[in-house]
């Protein structure tokens, strides 16, 4: 289940409910940033095509064969542009170079892992939505005879471009078909306080970066086994280790141990689910995120 709410500044916040039942709150990508990302990708993706076109123009001009040049260009654009988007969105978990530059990411609308078939579907739909009709329009415009279907193709492009403005998730037709939405990939919406507002303890992103899925599973097993003979001592020991490991600033009294562990579990699980949704899976406390690895490589 997903919900959209508007926050101050006209920013839209999407709440995704993951298959495990963890609600994640993330910022919905703005149309301006999405268009900017598309423009960057068009520049990058078409650079190769433009180079090939220039070679063809000079080669065919010398031979005097320019009649089929426009059709060749259209085919080149299709066979380079579409694989460009599919390749990068599969490689970078829903990101292209343009989306990366604008910190955007395509995710599954139901909170699950982004599937390859969804990536292929949304990008093939882009061709049907805009690029194929636009190519036909250009062929009609520069053709010898007027085609009455000109206004039909023009109207089609106008309608599909308006679709994102008429749904709360800003989904284009390709997103509707593929079951995807585009979000900002920054820090969580509640970066400094990821725990539920009704909980006694709050945790920052820094606190939650210390552990991974393995440690969360261990904690879950302990919380689900309340009848152990050494239950109290075990929980106090674990709470003490967590406080030390994450550098928690507040003091935890003996009577608050259970609440602390339960709140930490809830916040940690939400954090890991969010990272997994964005393609960053943390197996255990020894894991290094893509961002950390990239920073380390640059430093080396």
N, C-alpha and C positions, 0 to 999 in steps of 0.2 A: 504494500500500500504506500502511496506517496501523497504528500500534501504540499501546497504552496501557500506561503504567507508573505505579506509585504512588511518590510521593516522600514525604519526611517531612511529617507534619502531615496525612496522608490526602489530599493534593492529587494529582490525576491529571494526568499529562503525556502529551499526544498527539504522536506523531511522524508527520507527514504527509510522504509522498514525492511531490513535485510531478511533473508530466509531464516536466520537464526533468531529473529524477533528483536534485533537491536535497532533502535531509531537513530539515524544519522542526519544531522542538520548541516546542509551545505548551501553555498550561494549559487543561484541560477545565473548562468552566463548572460550578459547583456547583448542586445542585438548589435550595438556598435562594435563591441569587441569581436563578436563572431564574424561580422563583415570584414573587419580589419585582418583577422586571421585568414579568412578566405582570400583576401587580396594578396597577402604575403604568400600563401600557398600557390596562388595562380602565377605570381611572379616566378617563384622557384620552380614550380612544375612545368611552366611553359618556356623556361629559359632554353631547355634542350630543344623543344619544338621550334622555337624561333631560330635557333642556330641551323637546324635541319632545313627550315623553310628558306632561309637565305641561300643556302647551298643549292637547293632545288631551283630557286628563282634564277640564279645565275646560270646553272647548268641547262635548264630547259629553255631559257631565253636565248642562249647561244644556239640551241638546236631548233628554235622556233616553235617549240611544242609547249604552249602554256594553257591550252584549253582545259586540261584535267587537273591543273595545279590546285584550284580551290578545293576540289573533292579530296585530293591527296592530303591537303592541310587539315581538313576536317577529320579524316581518319587518323592522322598522326596525333592530333589533339586528344581524340578519344582513347587511343591505345597507349598514350603516355600519361594522360591526366588521371584516368580512373585507377590504374595500378598504383600510381603515386599515392593517392589517398588511402587505398586499401592496405598497401604495404606498410606505411608509417603508422596507421591506426592499429594494425595488428602487432607491429614491432614495439610500439610505445604505449600499449594499453589505452587506445582511444585518443592519441595525440598525433598531430602532424607537426612539422616544423613551425607552421603558422600558429597553431593552437599552443604549442609549447612556448612560443615567444609571448603570447598573450595570457599564458597560464590557464588555458582552458582544457577540458577533457570530456570526451564522450563516455557516458556510463550507462549501465543497464537501468531502465526506469524502475524495475522492481527491486533494485538493491543487490542483485546477483552479479556474478562475474560477466564481463563483457564477452559475448560469444563471437566467433569468427563469422557466422552466418549473418549476424546483426550488422557487423562492420561492412560486409559485402553488400547487403541489402540497402543500407542507407546511402552508400556511395554510388551504387547503380541507379538508385532513385534520383540522385542529383542530376544524372544525365537526362533522365526522363523529365524531370522537373524544369530544368533550365537549359542545359547546354545543347541538347539535341534540337529542341524548338528554336533556340537562338541561332544555331547553325543553319537551320532551314530558313529562318527569317533573313539571314545574311545572304543566302543563296538566292532568295527571291528578290531581295533589294538590289543585288548586283547582277541579276539575270536580265535577259533581253525582254521577257514578257511579264506582265503583271499577273500575279496569282491572287484570286479572291480569298484564298485561305490565309493570306497574310495577317488579317485582323484576328483570325481564330488563334493562330500561334501567339500573337501578341497578347491577346486576352488570357490565354493559358499561362503565360509567363507572369502576367500581372497577378492572377489569382494565386498561384503557388508561392509567389513572393510575399503575399499578404497573409498566408496561413499562420506563420508564427505570431502574428499580432492578434490573432483571434483565439488563442488558447493560453491558459495560464502558465504552461510549461515552456512556452516559446519554441515549440517543436515545429520543424518544417515537415513536409510530407514524408521525407525519408526517415525521420525520427518516429513518426506515427507508425510507419510500416515495420521498422526494425525494433521498436520498443525501447528507444534510447532517448536520453536528454543530454544537454551540454551544460556542464557546471564549471565554475572556477575551481582550480586545483590549489588553492592556497591552504593556509592553516584552517582548522575547524572554526565554525562560526562562534562557538563558545570556547575560545582558545584558553582563557585563563581559568575557566570553571566548567569543566566538562561533565561533572557529576550533575545529577538531577537537582533542581532547585530545592526540592523537599528533603534532600539528604544532608546529613550533618557534616560531611567532609567533602571538600572540593579539591580537584587535582588539575594541575596545569599540564600542557603537552610535554614539558620537560620531565615531569614526574612519570608520565606514562610511556616515555621512550625507553625506560630502563628494562622492561620485560617483554617477552614474546608469548606466542600461543602455548608453548610447552609449560611455562610457569603459570599461565592462566589456568590451564587444565589441572595442574597440581593444586592450585588454590581452590578450584571448583570442587575437586574431590574432597578436600578438607571441609569445605563449607557444607557439603551434602552428607557428611558423616558426623552428625552431632552426638552420637552415642559412644565415641571412643573413650576409654578410661582416662587418657591423658589429654582430653579435649582442651581444657582450659590452658594448660601449660603449652601445648602445641600451638594454639592460636596466638598466645602472647609472644612466643618465640618468633613465629612467622611475622606477626605485626611489627615486632622490633627490627627484624631483618629488612622488611619492606621500607620502614621509616628511614633506616640507615642507607639503604641502597638508593632510594629516590631522593634523599635529602629533604624529607618532609619537614617543614618549618615548625609546625605545631606539636605540642606534647600530647601523647595519647595515654589517657589514664587506663587502669585495668578494667574499669567498667565500660569503657568505650571500644574495647578490642573488637567485639563482634560487629558493631556498626562500622568501624573503620575498614575491616576486611571486606564486608559486604559492599560498602560504597566504593572501595578501590576496585573490587572485582567488576562492578557495573561500569565504572568509568574506563577501566582497562579494556574491557570487552568492546565497548563502543569505539574506543580509539583503534583497536586492532581491526575491527570490522570496517571502519572508515578507510584505514590504510590499505586493506585488502581490496576494497571497492575501487581504489585508485591505482591498483596494480602493484602495491608495495607490501608483499607478504613477509611478516616477521615471524620466523619459526621459533626463535628463543632469544634469550638475552644476549647471545653472542652475535646476533644478526647485525649486519650493517646495511642501512637503507641505501637505495640507489643514489640518493642525494649525498650521503656521507661518503660512499665509495667514489663518486664523481669528484667530490671536493678533495679527497685524499689523493686521487690520481693526478689532479691538477697541481697539488702541492709537491708531489714527487717530481 
